[in-house]
């Protein structure tokens, strides 16, 4: 069975992408499993030993941003309307987000991409999910929404599924088939050491907002995307004082969602 080992967010090798990557490094400076090199930032799952995929941000020779899986799939920006065609540009600069959160981001819960249903047909969506599930441990979202998650896993877990529930199986990767968007959106969920009240003060309306049904879990902060046709947002998770939760360990996704079986 082929194994998904790396998910790469490829950025056009331009000055705005250099600035974006620099600001992202600053934002994730306190994440112990983030490593930086020239033109690259890599997040390696700390647990269990040998878990994959890694997640990489890379300056590359590409005309527009894309997500490349090392098993052959590529998820580009094309196919939707630009965010600024939906109304006034929203969000703050990534550099400002990094400044306000300095010292408060110890971990990355997941990265992901929201794909608009108006641009990605059901058969395309199903084909993408099947391709990823065939090369990674991918689990359904337990409440039924089209939000499947890849959990980093060892080679043995790829064959037999995940049964060991530990904190550190991150960053995960989420795919979303989104009926509310007309353009793709990259999403990054960060663990913080801040309470809901503190994050509401740092990012008051309209800079920050909550997602329906998830108000007690994280605060959403859109940022100004440097690229037309691509939205970018950060979901800032509130501090958990009585953890680890079954979300942190992945147990909820595994036991309540269930694995999407690999196809041959």
C-alpha positions in Angstrom: 0.0 0.0 0.0 1.3 3.5 -0.9 1.8 5.7 2.1 1.1 9.5 2.3 4.3 10.8 3.9 4.2 14.5 3.1 1.5 17.2 2.5 3.1 20.3 1.0 1.5 23.7 0.8 3.4 25.1 -2.2 3.7 28.9 -2.5 4.8 30.8 -5.6 8.4 31.9 -5.1 7.5 35.7 -5.0 8.2 38.5 -2.4 4.6 38.2 -1.0 5.1 34.4 -0.5 8.5 35.0 1.2 6.8 37.5 3.6 3.9 35.0 4.2 6.4 32.2 5.1 8.4 34.5 7.3 5.3 35.5 9.2 4.2 31.9 9.5 7.5 30.9 11.0 7.1 33.7 13.5 3.6 32.6 14.4 4.8 29.0 15.0 8.1 29.8 16.6 7.2 28.1 19.9 6.0 24.8 18.3 8.7 22.3 19.2 8.2 20.1 16.2 8.4 22.9 13.6 11.7 23.1 11.8 12.7 25.9 9.3 15.1 25.9 6.4 15.6 28.3 3.5 12.3 28.6 1.7 10.7 25.8 3.9 8.9 25.2 7.1 8.1 21.6 8.2 5.9 20.2 10.9 6.8 16.6 11.9 4.3 14.7 14.1 6.0 14.2 17.5 4.0 11.1 18.4 3.9 8.2 17.8 7.5 7.7 16.6 7.6 7.6 12.8 4.1 8.9 12.3 3.4 10.5 9.0 2.4 12.6 7.0 4.6 15.6 7.7 3.2 19.0 6.7 5.5 21.3 4.8 5.2 24.9 3.6 7.5 25.5 0.6 8.4 28.2 -1.8 8.2 26.5 -5.2 8.1 27.2 -8.9 4.3 27.2 -9.2 2.1 30.0 -10.7 -0.4 29.9 -7.8 -0.7 28.3 -4.4 -1.5 24.6 -4.3 -1.5 21.6 -1.9 0.5 18.7 -3.2 0.4 15.2 -1.7 3.4 13.0 -2.3 1.1 10.3 -3.4 0.3 12.2 -6.6 -2.8 14.4 -5.8 -2.7 18.2 -6.2 -5.3 20.6 -4.9 -5.1 23.9 -6.6 -6.8 27.3 -6.2 -8.7 27.3 -9.5 -12.4 26.7 -10.0 -13.9 29.3 -7.7 -14.6 33.0 -7.5 -12.0 35.2 -5.8 -12.7 36.1 -2.1 -12.7 39.9 -2.9 -15.6 39.3 -5.4 -17.8 38.4 -2.4 -17.6 41.8 -0.7 -15.0 44.0 1.0 -11.7 42.2 1.9 -11.9 40.8 5.4 -9.3 39.8 8.0 -6.1 41.1 9.4 -2.5 40.7 8.2 -0.7 37.5 9.1 2.1 39.5 10.6 -0.4 41.1 13.0 -1.8 37.7 13.9 1.7 36.5 14.7 2.4 39.6 16.8 -0.7 39.3 19.0 -0.2 35.6 19.5 3.5 35.7 20.3 4.4 33.1 22.9 0.9 31.6 23.0 1.0 28.9 20.2 2.6 25.7 21.4 1.0 23.2 18.9 -0.7 22.9 15.5 -3.9 20.8 15.7 -4.5 20.6 11.9 -4.2 22.1 8.5 -6.8 21.7 5.8 -8.6 23.0 2.8 -12.3 23.9 2.2 -13.4 23.1 -1.3 -16.6 24.8 -2.5 -19.3 22.5 -3.7 -20.1 24.9 -6.5 -16.6 24.2 -8.0 -15.9 20.6 -6.9 -18.5 18.2 -8.1 -19.6 15.3 -5.9 -17.8 12.7 -8.0 -14.6 14.8 -7.9 -14.9 15.1 -4.1 -15.5 11.4 -3.7 -12.6 10.6 -5.9 -10.3 12.8 -3.9 -11.4 11.4 -0.5 -11.0 7.8 -1.8 -7.5 8.6 -3.1 -6.4 10.0 0.2 -8.0 7.3 2.2 -6.1 4.7 0.2 -2.8 6.1 1.4 -3.5 7.4 4.9 -5.5 6.7 8.0 -8.5 8.9 7.2 -11.5 9.1 9.5 -15.1 10.4 9.1 -16.3 13.4 11.1 -18.6 11.7 13.7 -21.6 14.1 13.3 -21.9 13.3 9.6 -20.5 16.5 7.9 -18.2 16.1 4.9 -15.1 16.9 7.0 -12.9 13.8 6.9 -9.5 14.0 8.8 -6.2 12.4 8.1 -4.5 11.4 11.4 -0.8 10.9 11.3 0.0 7.2 11.7 2.8 4.7 11.7 3.3 2.2 8.8 1.7 -0.5 11.0 -1.3 1.7 11.8 -1.8 2.4 8.1 -2.3 -1.3 7.7 -4.4 -2.0 10.8 -5.9 1.3 11.9 -5.2 3.5 15.0 -5.8 2.0 18.5 -3.2 4.0 20.5 -4.6 7.4 21.6 -1.9 9.9 22.4 -1.4 13.6 22.3 1.0 14.6 19.6 -0.6 12.9 16.6 -0.5 16.2 14.7 -0.9 18.2 12.6 -3.9 16.4 11.2 -5.2 17.3 7.7 -8.8 18.1 7.0 -10.8 18.1 3.8 -14.1 20.0 3.7 -16.7 20.0 1.0 -18.1 23.4 1.7 -21.5 24.6 0.4 -21.1 28.0 2.0 -18.0 29.1 0.0 -17.5 30.0 -3.7 -13.7 29.9 -3.5 -11.1 27.5 -1.8 -10.0 28.3 1.7 -6.9 27.2 3.6 -7.5 26.6 7.2 -5.1 26.2 10.1 -6.2 25.3 13.6 -3.7 26.2 16.3 -3.7 25.2 20.0 -3.2 28.2 22.2 -2.7 28.7 26.0 -5.4 31.4 26.0 -9.0 31.2 27.3 -12.0 32.1 25.2 -12.3 35.5 27.0 -8.7 36.3 26.3 -9.0 35.4 22.6 -12.2 37.5 22.3 -10.2 40.4 23.7 -7.3 39.9 21.3 -9.6 39.4 18.3 -12.9 41.2 18.9 -15.7 41.2 16.3 -15.4 41.5 13.4 -11.7 40.5 13.4 -12.6 37.3 15.1 -15.8 35.2 15.1 -17.2 31.9 16.1 -18.4 29.0 14.0 -22.0 27.8 14.6 -21.9 24.8 17.0 -18.2 25.2 17.8 -18.4 28.4 19.8 -16.9 26.8 22.9 -13.9 25.3 21.1 -12.2 27.9 19.0 -12.3 31.4 17.6 -12.0 32.0 13.9 -9.7 34.7 12.6 -9.6 35.3 8.8 -6.4 36.9 7.4 -5.9 38.9 4.3 -4.9 36.5 1.6 -2.0 37.6 -0.6 -3.5 35.5 -3.5 -6.7 36.1 -5.4 -9.0 33.1 -5.4 -7.8 31.8 -2.0 -9.2 32.5 1.4 -7.0 31.8 4.5 -8.2 31.5 8.1 -6.9 30.5 11.5 -9.0 28.7 14.1 -7.6 29.5 17.5 -8.4 26.7 20.0 -9.0 27.7 23.6 -6.8 26.4 26.4 -7.9 23.0 27.8 -7.3 22.8 31.6 -8.7 19.3 32.2 -7.3 17.5 29.2 -6.3 15.6 27.3 -9.6 15.5 25.6 -10.7 12.7 23.2 -10.3 15.2 20.4 -6.7 15.8 21.3 -5.9 12.1 21.3 -7.9 11.4 18.2 -10.1 8.9 20.0 -13.3 10.6 19.1 -12.6 10.6 15.4 -11.4 6.9 15.5 -14.1 5.4 17.7 -17.1 7.7 16.8 -16.3 8.6 13.2 -14.7 5.4 12.0 -12.1 4.9 9.3 -12.8 5.5 5.7 -11.7 2.2 4.3 -8.9 2.2 1.8 -9.7 1.1 -1.8 -7.5 -1.2 -3.8 
